[in-house]
Amino acid sequence: MKAQPGLRKDSPVARHYLADDPHWHWLEQRDAHAVEAFLEDANEEHARWFAPLAPLAESLYQENLERRELAVKSLETALDVFTFWSETGADDDYPRWWRAALDASSEPECFFDVVERARGHAFFEIGDMALTPDEQWLAWSEDTQGDERYTLWLKALPNGEPRKLASDVGPALCWAEDQTLKGATLLFTRFDATQRPDSLWRCEVDFAHPQEDALATLVLREEDPEFWLGVGKTRSKAWLLIETSAKDTSEILALPADAPATAPRVLHRRVKGVEASIDHRPGTFYRLQNQAGPHFALDALAEDADEGAEWQTLIPHRDEQTLEGIDAFAWGLMIAERSHFEAQTRLRRLVLDDSGAIERDDPIALTQTPSSQLMEDAPHFDTTVVTLREESFTRPVSWYELNLETGERRLLKRLPVHGRLAPEQLASRRIWATASDGTRVPVSIVARADLIDQPLPTLLYGYGAYGEPLDPWFSIARLSLLERGVAFAVAHVRGGGERGEPWYLEGKMAHKENSFGDFLAARQALVDQGASLADKIVACGASAGGLLVGACVNRAPEAFCAAVLDVPFLDVLRTMQNPDLPLTTAEYSEWGNPEAPEVYARIQAYSPVDNITPQAYPALWIEGSWFDTRVSYWEPAKFYAGVRQCQTNDAPVLLYTDMDSGHGGASGRFKAWKDAARQDAFILWALGLTERTD
């Protein structure tokens, strides 16, 4: 191997290079000592390079703490017997859960101490928590490694001894509505060899003698490797809904919630390319489906309808809006829909008459646009008072109580923000980039109000996959960058869901190239429209967003002064060729199956690991996680090694692998904030806003 200017002979890449494996595939041998040695070597190199910036990172971390209210109490949720909430102490990484009797017959009591559960674990995450119908027993799933393989636990409230029920289960849990004094039925999923939740199980929990690996009955097994199983309960508490779905196809079955041993009833049969979701009101099922068109329609079906009966259309398919969600209540439906033109989601309340026809159609007002608005969990089927969660790039998260009958809105809580830069001193705007095919791509910008009308050093973020929208969100940690004169921009590229279902479809499979073109067009628009300095733009992406950034850095390295790639999906071709890896088969409908020659060629043309070439690369900050089951640790490691071999300049290319975490990074909030501060210190250095002296 001939060392390039960016590859010193004492670098980890030079020391660990194997001439007979130039593509670094040996890094996939997780149990090999040499793999950990390479990653630890790269971590040490990363630490040495970063040492001069460590004081800045510590300052950023302290700023972040000073801006926050560290002691946090959640909103209270009243169920049938108790009110529940969580409290996180100022020095704690995790919350404690509390309850108080609705009739005030007892003092509030802590019933679940996550701080204590996490003690002694480098990583700890709760997958799900589920209360029995009488609110006296708690089941939960927990992950103590970061690999998203959960252990199922049970305890009597408030102070019962935790009992392990099962290991290696999926995160989601659901109690049936069949509880007696002796026990109740709990439903959960299990994985196959590729960590796909392929089976749903029913366990009749004996409260007097809960046992690990108690006899569980298989409810359903999904044989298709592209489909994942999940289970939930309707707000009406009448039905358990089983959804088995691929990325673009759904099948939905139902079990009576009070008789979970009944054979499942098929409500929506799978049809390739047709997605659906279902909710229920007494007498009627409601379904969102895209069989009538890609933007979804809303249908209704009588609960007692014969098999094969036709669903009746309530809201037809529309060209200008995508229906995104449905929630059923006693009075009717709350729907979420996205305007393709505005790239904005709005809520609508549909009041239904006794025949099921729409009697009233009330839009829920937005306090600001663009913004994010969603309805928080509303456990009571007959409620006419809901909680809304709203935020924007310049407004912290606020929770409002909305009376749907009177329209009265009451502020319940707003995320406190302390420190020198107040939200009122921020401004945001939206510009439009023009892609090579003429498509207009929205780009959001947030900066200090006194600077937003001039070109600024810019952090450009993107994702562009799975139809996930990057709707406006407020970030306290981001304020440290904004205060120092950085603009934060979001490229809403195709492949995401910002402009509805068509936006997603135009950025996946054979159209994936649109995502990369959109991101580079957004970068150019920021410069051309006077928002960003051409030589001071850092690209940033995580997971599938790391693919976006990695592909663009390969194609146009001169467009960015640096890039941050966090748990990035970079070895796309090889991953999609290996059906034994978690997620691969489920991802065929997103990226394609490379067994087909045309798909192989298409993926090979953009897969970042396969398109590293000798050229001057910008500074790269690359992070992976040892226990990541979504993007294996070797993907960022291979990209790091390949770029270090090929780069023709001496810009720093750094790899850090978190040996204690999974795809979501650190589980404790303080470690997560420290990690973010380190990234921000690198970004400020790359933008020329701080010095780094060896």
C-alpha positions as CSV (number, residue, x, y, z in Angstrom):
1,M,0.0,0.0,0.0
2,K,1.3,3.4,-0.9
3,A,0.6,5.9,1.8
4,Q,-1.2,9.1,0.7
5,P,-0.6,12.6,2.1
6,G,-3.4,12.1,4.7
7,L,-2.1,8.7,5.8
8,R,0.9,8.8,8.2
9,K,2.8,5.6,8.6
10,D,1.9,5.5,12.3
11,S,-1.8,5.8,11.7
12,P,-4.3,3.1,12.7
13,V,-5.1,2.5,9.0
14,A,-1.4,2.0,8.1
15,R,-0.7,-0.3,11.0
16,H,-3.8,-2.5,10.5
17,Y,-3.9,-2.6,6.7
18,L,-4.0,-6.1,5.2
19,A,-2.8,-6.4,1.6
20,D,-5.0,-9.4,0.9
21,D,-8.1,-7.6,2.1
22,P,-7.9,-4.0,0.7
23,H,-11.7,-3.5,1.2
24,W,-11.4,-4.0,5.0
25,H,-13.9,-6.8,5.1
26,W,-12.0,-8.4,8.0
27,L,-13.5,-5.7,10.2
28,E,-16.8,-7.6,10.1
29,Q,-15.3,-10.4,12.3
30,R,-16.7,-9.1,15.5
31,D,-15.0,-11.7,17.7
32,A,-11.5,-11.1,16.3
33,H,-9.2,-9.4,18.7
34,A,-7.7,-7.4,15.8
35,V,-11.0,-5.7,15.2
36,E,-11.3,-4.3,18.7
37,A,-7.6,-3.3,18.6
38,F,-8.2,-1.4,15.4
39,L,-11.2,0.5,16.8
40,E,-9.4,1.2,20.1
41,D,-6.4,2.5,18.1
42,A,-8.7,4.8,16.0
43,N,-10.3,6.0,19.3
44,E,-6.9,6.9,20.7
45,E,-5.9,8.7,17.5
46,H,-9.2,10.6,17.7
47,A,-8.6,11.5,21.4
48,R,-5.1,12.8,20.6
49,W,-6.3,15.0,17.7
50,F,-9.3,16.3,19.8
51,A,-7.3,17.1,22.9
52,P,-6.8,20.8,22.0
53,L,-10.5,21.2,21.6
54,A,-11.4,19.4,24.8
55,P,-11.7,22.7,26.8
56,L,-14.1,24.1,24.3
57,A,-16.2,20.9,24.4
58,E,-16.3,21.2,28.2
59,S,-17.4,24.8,27.9
60,L,-20.1,23.9,25.4
61,Y,-21.3,21.1,27.7
62,Q,-21.5,23.5,30.7
63,E,-23.4,26.0,28.6
64,N,-25.8,23.3,27.6
65,L,-26.4,22.5,31.3
66,E,-26.8,26.1,32.2
67,R,-29.5,26.6,29.6
68,R,-31.6,23.7,30.9
69,E,-33.9,23.1,33.7
70,L,-32.1,19.9,34.9
71,A,-34.8,18.8,37.4
72,V,-37.7,17.8,35.1
73,K,-41.3,16.8,35.9
74,S,-43.4,15.5,33.1
75,L,-47.1,16.3,32.5
76,E,-49.5,14.3,34.5
77,T,-51.7,11.7,32.9
78,A,-54.9,10.7,34.6
79,L,-56.1,7.1,33.9
80,D,-59.1,5.5,35.7
81,V,-57.6,4.9,39.1
82,F,-54.4,6.9,39.3
83,T,-52.6,9.9,37.9
84,F,-49.1,9.1,36.6
85,W,-46.0,11.2,35.9
86,S,-42.2,11.0,35.9
87,E,-39.6,13.1,37.7
88,T,-36.0,13.4,36.7
89,G,-33.6,14.7,39.4
90,A,-31.2,17.4,38.5
91,D,-28.2,15.0,38.8
92,D,-29.9,12.0,37.3
93,D,-29.7,10.4,33.9
94,Y,-33.0,8.7,34.1
95,P,-36.5,9.3,35.6
96,R,-38.5,8.0,38.5
97,W,-42.1,7.2,37.9
98,W,-44.8,8.3,40.3
99,R,-48.6,7.8,40.8
100,A,-51.3,9.4,43.0
101,A,-54.8,8.1,43.5
102,L,-57.5,10.2,41.7
103,D,-59.6,10.2,44.9
104,A,-56.6,11.6,46.9
105,S,-56.9,8.7,49.3
106,S,-53.2,8.3,49.6
107,E,-49.9,10.2,49.2
108,P,-48.1,10.1,45.9
109,E,-45.8,7.2,45.7
110,C,-42.8,6.3,43.5
111,F,-43.5,3.0,41.8
112,F,-40.7,2.6,39.3
113,D,-37.2,3.9,39.8
114,V,-35.3,3.8,36.5
115,V,-32.3,5.4,38.1
116,E,-31.9,2.3,40.3
117,R,-32.7,-0.1,37.4
118,A,-29.9,1.5,35.4
119,R,-27.3,1.4,38.2
120,G,-24.2,-0.5,37.2
121,H,-25.0,-0.6,33.5
122,A,-22.9,1.4,31.0
123,F,-26.0,1.4,28.8
124,F,-29.7,1.2,29.8
125,E,-32.9,1.9,27.9
126,I,-36.6,1.2,28.6
127,G,-38.3,-0.2,25.5
128,D,-41.9,0.0,26.7
129,M,-43.9,0.2,29.9
130,A,-47.4,-1.3,30.1
131,L,-49.9,-1.1,33.0
132,T,-52.5,-3.7,33.6
133,P,-56.1,-2.5,33.2
134,D,-56.5,-2.2,37.0
135,E,-53.2,-0.1,37.1
136,Q,-51.8,-2.3,39.8
137,W,-49.1,-4.3,37.8
138,L,-46.4,-3.0,35.5
139,A,-44.7,-4.9,32.7
140,W,-41.7,-3.3,31.0
141,S,-38.9,-4.2,28.6
142,E,-35.3,-3.1,29.1
143,D,-32.1,-3.2,27.0
144,T,-28.8,-3.1,29.0
145,Q,-26.4,-3.3,26.1
146,G,-27.6,-1.2,23.2
147,D,-28.3,-4.1,20.8
148,E,-32.1,-3.6,21.0
149,R,-32.6,-7.1,22.5
150,Y,-34.9,-6.6,25.4
151,T,-35.7,-8.4,28.6
152,L,-39.3,-8.5,29.9
153,W,-40.0,-7.8,33.6
154,L,-43.1,-7.6,35.8
155,K,-43.8,-6.1,39.2
156,A,-46.7,-5.4,41.5
157,L,-47.2,-1.8,42.2
158,P,-45.9,0.1,44.0
159,N,-43.1,-1.9,45.7
160,G,-43.3,-5.5,44.4
161,E,-40.1,-7.4,43.6
162,P,-39.3,-7.3,39.9
163,R,-39.7,-10.7,38.2
164,K,-38.1,-11.6,34.9
165,L,-40.6,-13.1,32.5
166,A,-38.6,-13.5,29.3
167,S,-35.4,-12.6,27.5
168,D,-34.6,-11.7,24.0
169,V,-38.0,-10.1,23.2
170,G,-39.1,-7.1,21.2
171,P,-39.6,-3.8,22.9
172,A,-43.4,-3.4,22.6
173,L,-45.8,-4.8,25.1
174,C,-49.6,-4.9,25.3
175,W,-52.1,-6.1,28.0
176,A,-55.4,-7.6,26.9
177,E,-58.6,-6.5,28.6
178,D,-59.2,-9.9,30.3
179,Q,-57.8,-9.2,33.7
180,T,-59.1,-11.2,36.7
181,L,-58.0,-11.3,40.3
182,K,-55.6,-14.2,39.4
183,G,-53.9,-12.8,36.3
184,A,-54.1,-11.2,32.9
185,T,-52.9,-11.8,29.3
186,L,-49.7,-10.0,28.1
187,L,-48.7,-9.9,24.4
188,F,-45.2,-9.4,23.2
189,T,-43.0,-10.2,20.2
190,R,-39.9,-12.4,19.7
191,F,-37.1,-12.2,17.1
192,D,-35.8,-14.5,14.5
193,A,-32.1,-15.1,13.8
194,T,-31.8,-11.7,12.0
195,Q,-33.5,-9.8,14.9
196,R,-36.7,-9.4,13.0
197,P,-39.8,-9.5,15.2
198,D,-41.4,-12.4,13.4
199,S,-43.7,-13.9,16.0
200,L,-46.4,-12.6,18.4
201,W,-46.9,-14.4,21.7
202,R,-49.6,-14.5,24.3
203,C,-48.7,-15.2,28.0
204,E,-51.3,-15.7,30.7
205,V,-49.5,-14.1,33.6
206,D,-50.2,-15.6,37.0
207,F,-49.9,-12.7,39.5
208,A,-49.4,-15.1,42.4
209,H,-46.5,-17.0,40.7
210,P,-45.0,-15.0,37.8
211,Q,-42.3,-17.2,36.3
212,E,-39.5,-16.7,33.8
213,D,-40.2,-18.4,30.5
214,A,-43.7,-19.2,31.6
215,L,-45.7,-21.0,29.0
216,A,-46.5,-18.6,26.2
217,T,-48.8,-19.4,23.2
218,L,-47.8,-18.5,19.7
219,V,-50.5,-16.2,18.3
220,L,-49.0,-15.5,14.8
221,R,-45.7,-16.1,13.0
222,E,-44.7,-14.1,10.0
223,E,-42.8,-16.1,7.5
224,D,-42.0,-13.4,4.9
225,P,-38.5,-12.0,5.9
226,E,-39.5,-8.5,4.7
227,F,-42.4,-8.2,7.3
228,W,-42.2,-7.2,11.0
229,L,-44.9,-7.9,13.6
230,G,-46.3,-5.5,16.1
231,V,-49.3,-5.2,18.4
232,G,-51.4,-2.5,20.0
233,K,-54.8,-1.7,21.5
234,T,-57.5,0.6,20.3
235,R,-58.4,3.6,22.4
236,S,-61.9,2.1,22.7
237,K,-60.2,-0.9,24.5
238,A,-62.3,-3.2,22.4
239,W,-59.7,-4.6,20.0
240,L,-56.1,-5.7,19.9
241,L,-54.6,-4.8,16.5
242,I,-51.8,-7.0,15.0
243,E,-49.9,-5.3,12.2
244,T,-47.5,-7.2,10.1
245,S,-45.8,-4.9,7.7
246,A,-42.9,-4.3,5.2
247,K,-41.7,-0.9,4.3
248,D,-44.5,-0.5,1.7
249,T,-47.1,-3.2,2.5
250,S,-49.3,-3.8,5.5
251,E,-51.6,-6.5,6.8
252,I,-53.8,-5.9,9.9
253,L,-55.6,-8.5,12.0
254,A,-57.7,-8.0,15.1
255,L,-58.4,-9.9,18.4
256,P,-61.2,-9.1,20.8
257,A,-59.3,-7.4,23.7
258,D,-61.4,-9.3,26.3
259,A,-60.9,-12.6,24.5
260,P,-57.3,-12.7,23.3
261,A,-57.3,-16.5,22.7
262,T,-59.8,-16.0,19.8
263,A,-58.5,-16.6,16.3
264,P,-57.3,-13.4,14.7
265,R,-59.7,-11.7,12.3
266,V,-58.2,-10.2,9.1
267,L,-59.3,-6.6,8.7
268,H,-56.9,-5.6,5.9
269,R,-55.3,-8.2,3.7
270,R,-51.8,-7.6,2.3
271,V,-51.6,-6.3,-1.2
272,K,-48.1,-5.6,-2.5
273,G,-47.4,-1.8,-2.2
274,V,-50.5,-1.1,-0.2
275,E,-50.1,0.4,3.3
276,A,-52.8,0.8,5.9
277,S,-53.5,1.7,9.5
278,I,-56.8,1.1,11.4
279,D,-58.6,2.5,14.5
280,H,-62.0,1.7,16.0
281,R,-65.2,3.2,17.4
282,P,-68.1,1.1,18.6
283,G,-69.7,-0.3,15.5
284,T,-67.1,0.8,13.0
285,F,-63.5,0.3,11.9
286,Y,-61.7,3.2,10.2
287,R,-58.8,2.7,7.8
288,L,-56.2,4.8,6.1
289,Q,-55.0,3.2,2.9
290,N,-53.1,4.1,-0.2
291,Q,-54.6,1.6,-2.6
292,A,-56.8,4.4,-4.0
293,G,-53.8,6.6,-4.5
294,P,-50.3,7.3,-3.0
295,H,-51.6,10.1,-0.7
296,F,-54.0,7.8,1.2
297,A,-57.8,7.8,1.7
298,L,-60.0,7.3,4.7
299,D,-62.5,4.4,4.7
300,A,-65.0,3.0,7.1
301,L,-66.3,-0.6,7.7
302,A,-69.1,-1.8,9.9
303,E,-67.7,-3.8,12.8
304,D,-70.1,-6.7,12.1
305,A,-69.5,-6.7,8.4
306,D,-69.1,-10.0,6.6
307,E,-65.7,-11.0,5.4
308,G,-65.0,-9.4,2.0
309,A,-67.4,-6.5,2.6
310,E,-66.4,-3.3,0.9
311,W,-65.0,-0.4,2.9
312,Q,-66.8,2.9,2.4
313,T,-64.9,6.1,1.6
314,L,-65.1,9.0,4.1
315,I,-62.2,11.1,2.7
316,P,-61.1,10.3,-0.9
317,H,-57.6,10.4,-2.2
318,R,-56.5,14.0,-2.9
319,D,-53.6,15.2,-5.0
320,E,-52.6,18.1,-2.8
321,Q,-52.5,16.5,0.6
322,T,-51.4,13.2,2.3
323,L,-53.4,11.7,5.1
324,E,-50.8,10.7,7.8
325,G,-52.6,9.6,10.9
326,I,-56.0,8.8,12.5
327,D,-57.2,8.7,16.1
328,A,-60.7,7.5,17.0
329,F,-62.8,8.9,19.9
330,A,-66.4,8.6,21.0
331,W,-67.3,11.8,19.2
332,G,-65.4,11.0,15.9
333,L,-61.9,11.2,14.5
334,M,-58.8,13.3,14.8
335,I,-56.8,13.2,11.6
336,A,-53.3,14.5,10.6
337,E,-52.8,15.6,7.1
338,R,-49.8,17.1,5.3
339,S,-49.9,19.9,2.7
340,H,-47.6,19.1,-0.2
341,F,-47.3,22.8,-1.0
342,E,-46.6,24.1,2.5
343,A,-44.6,21.0,3.7
344,Q,-46.7,21.4,6.9
345,T,-48.8,19.0,8.9
346,R,-52.2,20.0,10.3
347,L,-54.7,18.4,12.6
348,R,-58.4,18.2,11.9
349,R,-61.3,17.2,14.1
350,L,-64.1,15.3,12.4
351,V,-67.3,15.0,14.4
352,L,-69.4,12.1,13.2
353,D,-73.2,11.8,13.5
354,D,-75.0,8.6,14.5
355,S,-74.8,7.3,10.9
356,G,-71.1,7.8,10.7
357,A,-71.2,10.8,8.4
358,I,-69.1,13.9,8.9
359,E,-71.1,16.4,10.8
360,R,-68.4,18.9,11.6
361,D,-64.9,19.4,10.2
362,D,-62.8,21.6,12.6
363,P,-59.2,22.4,11.7
364,I,-56.9,22.8,14.7
365,A,-55.2,26.2,14.6
366,L,-51.4,26.4,14.4
367,T,-49.7,29.1,16.5
368,Q,-46.8,29.4,14.0
369,T,-45.9,28.1,10.5
370,P,-43.8,26.3,9.7
371,S,-44.0,24.3,13.0
372,S,-44.6,20.8,14.4
373,Q,-47.9,20.0,16.1
374,L,-49.1,16.7,17.3
375,M,-51.6,15.3,19.8
376,E,-50.1,13.7,22.8
377,D,-51.5,10.3,24.1
378,A,-55.1,10.6,25.1
379,P,-56.0,7.5,27.0
380,H,-59.8,8.2,27.4
381,F,-62.0,7.4,24.5
382,D,-64.8,9.8,25.5
383,T,-62.6,12.8,26.2
384,T,-63.2,16.2,24.5
385,V,-60.0,17.7,26.0
386,V,-56.7,16.8,24.4
387,T,-53.1,17.8,24.9
388,L,-51.2,19.3,21.9
389,R,-47.4,19.4,21.6
390,E,-46.1,22.3,19.5
391,E,-42.6,23.5,18.6
392,S,-40.7,25.2,15.8
393,F,-37.1,26.1,15.0
394,T,-37.4,29.2,17.2
395,R,-40.0,28.2,19.8
396,P,-39.3,25.6,22.5
397,V,-41.7,22.7,23.0
398,S,-45.0,23.9,24.5
399,W,-47.9,21.7,25.7
400,Y,-51.4,23.1,25.4
401,E,-54.7,21.7,26.8
402,L,-57.3,22.2,24.1
403,N,-61.0,21.9,24.8
404,L,-62.4,20.6,21.5
405,E,-66.0,21.8,22.3
406,T,-65.2,25.4,23.2
407,G,-61.9,25.9,21.4
408,E,-60.3,27.2,24.6
409,R,-56.5,26.6,24.6
410,R,-54.5,26.7,27.9
411,L,-50.7,26.5,28.2
412,L,-49.8,23.6,30.4
413,K,-46.0,23.8,30.2
414,R,-43.2,25.3,28.1
415,L,-39.7,24.0,28.0
416,P,-37.7,26.5,30.0
417,V,-34.6,28.0,28.3
418,H,-32.0,29.9,30.3
419,G,-28.8,31.6,29.3
420,R,-27.7,34.4,27.1
421,L,-29.5,33.6,23.9
422,A,-33.2,33.6,24.3
423,P,-35.6,32.0,21.8
424,E,-37.0,35.4,21.1
425,Q,-33.6,36.4,19.7
426,L,-33.9,33.7,17.0
427,A,-35.4,33.9,13.5
428,S,-36.1,31.3,10.9
429,R,-36.9,31.4,7.2
430,R,-37.4,29.0,4.3
431,I,-35.8,29.2,1.0
432,W,-36.2,27.0,-2.1
433,A,-33.5,25.2,-4.0
434,T,-33.9,24.0,-7.5
435,A,-32.8,20.4,-8.2
436,S,-31.3,19.4,-11.6
437,D,-34.7,18.1,-12.7
438,G,-36.4,21.4,-11.8
439,T,-38.0,20.2,-8.6
440,R,-38.2,22.9,-5.9
441,V,-36.6,21.6,-2.6
442,P,-37.5,23.4,0.7
443,V,-34.6,24.5,2.9
444,S,-35.2,25.7,6.4
445,I,-32.8,28.1,8.1
446,V,-32.5,29.2,11.8
447,A,-30.1,31.8,13.1
448,R,-29.8,34.8,15.4
449,A,-32.3,37.3,14.3
450,D,-29.7,40.0,14.0
451,L,-27.6,37.9,11.6
452,I,-30.1,35.9,9.6
453,D,-30.1,38.3,6.6
454,Q,-26.3,37.9,5.9
455,P,-24.2,35.0,4.8
456,L,-23.1,32.9,7.8
457,P,-21.0,29.8,8.6
458,T,-23.6,27.0,8.3
459,L,-24.3,23.5,9.6
460,L,-26.4,21.8,6.9
461,Y,-28.4,18.8,8.1
462,G,-30.2,16.1,6.0
463,Y,-31.9,12.7,6.2
464,G,-34.0,11.8,3.3
465,A,-35.2,8.2,3.8
466,Y,-38.2,6.0,4.9
467,G,-40.6,8.9,4.3
468,E,-39.5,10.4,7.7
469,P,-40.1,14.2,7.7
470,L,-37.7,16.6,9.3
471,D,-40.4,18.9,10.7
472,P,-39.3,21.9,12.7
473,W,-37.8,21.1,16.1
474,F,-36.2,23.2,18.8
475,S,-32.8,22.3,20.3
476,I,-31.3,23.8,23.4
477,A,-27.9,22.3,22.5
478,R,-28.1,24.1,19.1
479,L,-28.1,27.5,20.8
480,S,-24.4,27.4,21.5
481,L,-23.7,27.2,17.8
482,L,-26.3,29.9,17.0
483,E,-24.9,32.2,19.6
484,R,-21.5,32.0,18.0
485,G,-22.9,33.1,14.7
486,V,-23.6,29.8,13.0
487,A,-26.7,29.2,10.9
488,F,-28.5,25.8,11.2
489,A,-30.1,24.7,7.9
490,V,-32.2,21.6,7.0
491,A,-32.3,20.3,3.5
492,H,-35.8,18.7,3.1
493,V,-34.7,16.3,0.4
494,R,-36.7,13.8,-1.5
495,G,-36.9,10.4,0.3
496,G,-38.2,12.2,3.4
497,G,-41.9,12.9,4.0
498,E,-41.9,16.7,4.3
499,R,-44.0,17.2,1.2
500,G,-46.1,14.1,1.6
501,E,-46.0,10.6,0.1
502,P,-44.9,11.7,-3.4
503,W,-41.8,13.3,-1.8
504,Y,-40.9,10.0,-0.3
505,L,-41.5,7.9,-3.4
506,E,-39.3,10.2,-5.5
507,G,-36.3,9.6,-3.2
508,K,-36.3,5.8,-2.8
509,M,-35.4,2.7,-4.8
510,A,-34.7,3.7,-8.5
511,H,-35.1,7.4,-7.5
512,K,-32.6,7.5,-4.7
513,E,-30.3,9.7,-6.7
514,N,-32.7,12.5,-6.2
515,S,-31.9,12.7,-2.5
516,F,-28.2,13.4,-3.2
517,G,-28.9,15.9,-5.9
518,D,-31.4,17.7,-3.7
519,F,-28.8,18.0,-0.8
520,L,-26.2,19.4,-3.1
521,A,-28.8,21.8,-4.6
522,A,-29.7,22.9,-1.1
523,R,-26.1,23.7,-0.3
524,Q,-25.8,25.7,-3.5
525,A,-29.0,27.6,-2.9
526,L,-27.8,28.6,0.6
527,V,-24.7,30.2,-1.1
528,D,-26.5,31.7,-4.1
529,Q,-29.3,33.2,-1.9
530,G,-26.9,34.8,0.5
531,A,-27.6,32.6,3.5
532,S,-24.3,30.8,3.8
533,L,-20.6,31.4,3.2
534,A,-19.4,29.1,0.4
535,D,-16.2,28.0,2.2
536,K,-17.8,27.5,5.6
537,I,-20.5,24.8,5.3
538,V,-20.4,21.6,7.4
539,A,-22.7,18.7,6.2
540,C,-24.2,16.5,8.9
541,G,-26.3,13.4,8.8
542,A,-27.0,10.4,11.0
543,S,-28.0,6.8,10.1
544,A,-29.6,7.0,6.6
545,G,-28.7,10.6,6.7
546,G,-25.1,9.5,7.0
547,L,-25.5,7.8,3.6
548,L,-26.8,11.0,2.2
549,V,-23.8,13.0,3.5
550,G,-21.3,10.3,2.6
551,A,-22.5,10.0,-1.0
552,C,-22.4,13.8,-1.4
553,V,-18.9,14.1,0.2
554,N,-17.7,11.5,-2.3
555,R,-19.2,13.4,-5.2
556,A,-18.5,17.0,-4.3
557,P,-15.9,17.1,-1.5
558,E,-15.2,20.8,-2.3
559,A,-18.8,21.7,-1.4
560,F,-18.1,21.3,2.4
561,C,-15.3,22.3,4.7
562,A,-16.2,19.3,6.9
563,A,-18.8,16.6,7.5
564,V,-20.2,14.9,10.5
565,L,-21.4,11.3,10.0
566,D,-23.1,9.8,13.0
567,V,-23.8,6.0,13.0
568,P,-23.8,6.3,9.2
569,F,-25.2,3.8,6.7
570,L,-22.2,3.7,4.4
571,D,-21.6,0.1,3.2
572,V,-25.0,-0.1,1.5
573,L,-24.2,-2.6,-1.2
574,R,-22.5,-5.2,1.0
575,T,-25.1,-4.9,3.7
576,M,-28.0,-5.3,1.3
577,Q,-26.2,-8.4,-0.1
578,N,-26.3,-10.1,3.3
579,P,-29.8,-11.3,4.3
580,D,-28.5,-12.7,7.6
581,L,-27.9,-9.2,9.0
582,P,-30.6,-7.4,11.0
583,L,-32.8,-5.2,8.8
584,T,-31.5,-6.3,5.4
585,T,-34.5,-8.1,4.1
586,A,-36.9,-5.5,5.6
587,E,-35.0,-2.9,3.7
588,Y,-35.4,-4.4,0.2
589,S,-38.4,-2.2,-0.5
590,E,-36.4,0.9,0.5
591,W,-33.2,0.3,-1.4
592,G,-33.8,-2.8,-3.5
593,N,-32.4,-6.3,-3.6
594,P,-29.0,-6.3,-5.2
595,E,-29.5,-9.9,-6.5
596,A,-31.2,-8.1,-9.4
597,P,-28.3,-6.9,-11.7
598,E,-29.9,-3.5,-12.2
599,V,-30.4,-2.9,-8.5
600,Y,-26.8,-4.0,-7.8
601,A,-25.5,-1.5,-10.3
602,R,-27.7,1.3,-8.9
603,I,-26.7,0.8,-5.3
604,Q,-23.0,0.3,-6.3
605,A,-23.1,3.7,-8.0
606,Y,-23.9,5.6,-4.7
607,S,-22.8,3.3,-1.8
608,P,-20.3,5.6,0.0
609,V,-17.8,2.8,0.8
610,D,-17.7,1.7,-2.8
611,N,-17.2,5.2,-4.2
612,I,-14.2,6.5,-2.3
613,T,-11.7,7.9,-4.8
614,P,-8.3,9.6,-4.6
615,Q,-9.2,13.3,-4.0
616,A,-9.0,16.0,-1.4
617,Y,-11.6,15.2,1.2
618,P,-13.0,17.7,3.8
619,A,-12.4,17.1,7.5
620,L,-14.6,14.1,8.6
621,W,-16.0,13.3,12.0
622,I,-17.2,9.7,11.9
623,E,-18.9,7.9,14.7
624,G,-20.2,4.4,15.2
625,S,-21.4,2.2,18.0
626,W,-20.2,-1.3,18.9
627,F,-23.6,-2.7,19.8
628,D,-25.4,-1.1,16.9
629,T,-27.7,-3.7,15.2
630,R,-29.1,-1.2,12.6
631,V,-25.8,0.1,11.2
632,S,-23.0,-2.2,12.1
633,Y,-19.9,-0.7,13.6
634,W,-17.8,-1.8,10.6
635,E,-19.6,0.5,8.2
636,P,-18.2,3.8,9.6
637,A,-14.9,2.0,10.2
638,K,-14.5,0.9,6.6
639,F,-15.4,4.4,5.3
640,Y,-12.8,5.9,7.7
641,A,-10.1,3.5,6.5
642,G,-10.9,3.9,2.8
643,V,-10.9,7.7,2.9
644,R,-7.7,7.7,5.0
645,Q,-6.1,5.6,2.3
646,C,-7.3,7.6,-0.7
647,Q,-7.4,11.2,0.5
648,T,-4.8,13.4,-1.3
649,N,-4.8,16.1,1.4
650,D,-4.1,16.2,5.1
651,A,-7.5,17.2,6.4
652,P,-8.3,15.2,9.6
653,V,-10.4,12.1,9.1
654,L,-11.4,10.8,12.5
655,L,-13.3,7.7,13.7
656,Y,-14.7,7.3,17.1
657,T,-16.6,4.1,18.1
658,D,-18.6,4.1,21.3
659,M,-17.9,0.7,22.8
660,D,-20.9,0.8,25.2
661,S,-23.8,2.0,23.0
662,G,-26.1,1.1,20.2
663,H,-27.7,2.9,17.3
664,G,-29.2,5.7,19.4
665,G,-25.9,6.5,21.1
666,A,-25.5,7.0,24.8
667,S,-28.6,6.2,26.9
668,G,-27.9,8.6,29.8
669,R,-28.7,12.2,29.1
670,F,-25.4,13.6,30.5
671,K,-23.2,11.4,28.4
672,A,-25.4,12.2,25.3
673,W,-24.9,15.9,26.0
674,K,-21.2,15.4,26.4
675,D,-21.0,13.6,23.0
676,A,-23.0,16.4,21.3
677,A,-20.6,19.0,22.8
678,R,-17.7,17.2,21.3
679,Q,-19.3,17.2,17.9
680,D,-20.1,20.9,18.2
681,A,-16.5,21.7,19.1
682,F,-15.4,20.0,16.0
683,I,-18.0,21.9,13.9
684,L,-16.9,25.3,15.3
685,W,-13.3,24.4,14.5
686,A,-14.2,23.3,11.0
687,L,-16.1,26.6,10.5
688,G,-13.1,28.6,11.6
689,L,-14.7,29.9,14.7
690,T,-12.2,28.5,17.1
691,E,-8.5,27.7,17.0
692,R,-6.9,24.3,17.5
693,T,-3.2,24.3,18.5
694,D,-1.3,21.1,18.9
